Amino acid sequence: AADGGTPSVADAGSETVDAGLGPVGCIDQQTEQWRPIRRPQFGDIVISEIMANPKIVDDRKGEWIEVFTPSDIDLNELQLITTKKTMTINAQHCLAVAAHTYGLIGRSSDPQVNGGLPEVLATFSIDLSNTGDQQIAIAYADGGILSAVEYTNAPSGISLQRDVTTMVDGINEAIPRWCATPEKSLESSNGDGGVTADLATPGLENAVCP
């Protein structure tokens, strides 16, 4: 059963509610039973794709970050770090990402608002800047970095993605290769009978960078 809405990424310094579960547990989405959080180890999670500058919807509705994992993990209590802010992923329910799959966190969980994204596990309210030297990272609560990506300019309507050939176990030991996504995925009516499209593969296997 749902817990009444998509979990959010809260300011790291703000008060959070643990619903009596303590710092290391969450409610399994399938069994509705408490279980320990499956914490990723180094190499268990990588940022695989980012959409910082969507075209089909407003940035405040359509920005998202995709992660890939070779292991069964939960996103609970991990930090989302950008150049300007650090935020913590908080939820009563377990935000599970199955081994060898992709998980999304985004500005909105509503596909009617966010441009038709697949399931969004958690939402965030911080801005992903489009210009300047930027960094996005996923980290432990103590700040230990699990995965990070740097970019300078986010192209309009095109996500930045990690080459699929680096999506293997031990990914963080390899030199990541990033590029503008070359495949068309999302489509949305522009309101005038036409269709605009973002180049992105949210929740899907990435492409090989040219």
N, C-alpha and C positions, 0 to 999 in steps of 0.2 A: 504494500500500500504506500501511497505517496505521503510525504510529511507536510503537505500543505503548500508546496511550492519549491522552486529550484533553489538550492543552497546558494549563498552568496559568498564572495570574497570580501572579508571585512578588514578595515584598517587594523594594522598590527597592534596599534596602541589603544584600540577601543575595547570596551567591555564585551565579552562573548559569553554565551550560555552553553553549558555542557550537558544540560538536561539530566544531571546526576550520573552521567556515564563515566566521568573521570577523564583524564587526559589521553588515555591510550585505547579507548573503545569507541565503537559505533554500532548502529543497528543495521544488520544485513538487509539489503533490499528484497531478497528472495525469501528469507526465512522469518524476517521481522524479529530475529533474536540478536541479542548483544554478542559481539565478538571483538577480538583485538583488531586494531588497525593493521593492515598489511603495509608496512612501511617499505618504500623502495630503497634499495641499496644503490650505491654508485654504479651506474651502468644499466639500471633498471628502468629509467625514464629519460626521455630526451624530448626537447621541444622540436617538433617535426615540421610545423607550418604556422605562419602567422598572417593574419589579415589586419593590417593597421590602417588601411585607407580604402574601405569598400566604396564602390561606386553605385551599386543598385539601391543601397539604403544609407542613411546618415551614419557617420562614424560612431555616434553614441548609441546606435542600435545594432550595428553590424560588425563591430570589431570582434575578433576571436583569436584564440590560441589553441593549437592542436598539439597533443603529446602522443608519443608512441612508447610502448613498453614491451620488452621481451618476456616479462613476468607478470603474474597476477598481483596488482597493487591497488592501494587506495590513495586518493588525492588528499584525504582529510589531514589537516594540520600542516600541510606543506605551505610554503610561502611563495607568492608571486611577486617578483621584484622587477621594477622598471627603473629607468634612469631617475625618475622623480619620486616614486613612492614604493613602499613595501607593504604588502597586504597578505593576510592569512586566510586560507581556505577552511571555512568552518561549516560543519553540518552534523546533525544528529545521525543521519543515515550514512552508510558507507558509500563513498563515491568511487565505486570500483571500476577499474579498467582491466579487462582480461588480457592475458598474455598474447602478444603479437597482434594487438589491435590498437586503434587510435581513439583518443578521448578528447572532447572539446570543452573548453571553458570560454564564455563569451559575455558580451554586454547584455544580451537578452536571450531568454530561453524560448521565446515565442516565435515559431517559424513564420508567422504572419507579419512579424515586426523585423526580425533579424535577416530577412532575405532568403528564407527557406532552408536554414541550416538543419542538419540532422540533430539528434538528441544532444543538448547542452547539459553537461553534468553539474556545472556551477556557473554563477554569473559574477561579474566584477564591474566596478564603477569607475576605475581609473582610466585615463586616456592613454592610448597608444599613439605616441607622436608620429607625425608623418615626415618630418624633416629633422636635420641635425643628427649628431652622433647619439644613437639610442642603444639601450641594452634591455633585453627581457631575460629573466632567469627564473628557474624553479629551484627552491632551496628547502633545506630542513628548517625547523623553527629556530634553531640556533644560528642560522645564516649560512651553513655549509652548502655550497652550490652543487646541485645535481646536474643541471644542464643550463646553458646560456647561449644566446645568440645576439650578435651585434649587427646593426644596420644603420645606414646613413639616410637614405630616402626611401620611403615606401611608395611604390608606383600606384597610381589611381586604378582601383578596380582589379588589381592583380595581387595575389598573395605571394609571400616569399616562402619557399619550401626547401627542405633538406632532400638531397638526392636519395632516391629509394635504394640505391645500391649500398648506402651506408646504414640502412635500417636492419641491422643484424645485432646479435648478442655481442656485448663488448663495444657497443657503438661509441661510447665516450673515449675509447682508446684510439679511435680513428680520427683523421682530420676531416671534419664535416665539410661537405660541399653544398652550398646554397645557390639558389637561382630564383628568378621570377617563374611562377608556375606556368607551364606551357599548355595545360589542358583546360578546356571550358567545363565548368560544373554547374554553378548556380545560375538560375535565370529568374527574372521577375518582371512583371508588366510595368512599363513606365507611366501608365495612366493614360496614354494617348493611343492605345491600341498596338504600340510597338513593344519590343522586348529589349531590355538591356541585360548584359551578362557580366559577371565577375569571373575572372580566371582563377579557379581555386579547386581544391579537392578535399574539402573538410570531411573528416571521418573516413576517408578512402585512402587507398594506397597512393603514395606519391609517385611522381614521374621520374624518369632519368633526366638529369640536367643536361642541356645541350653543351 
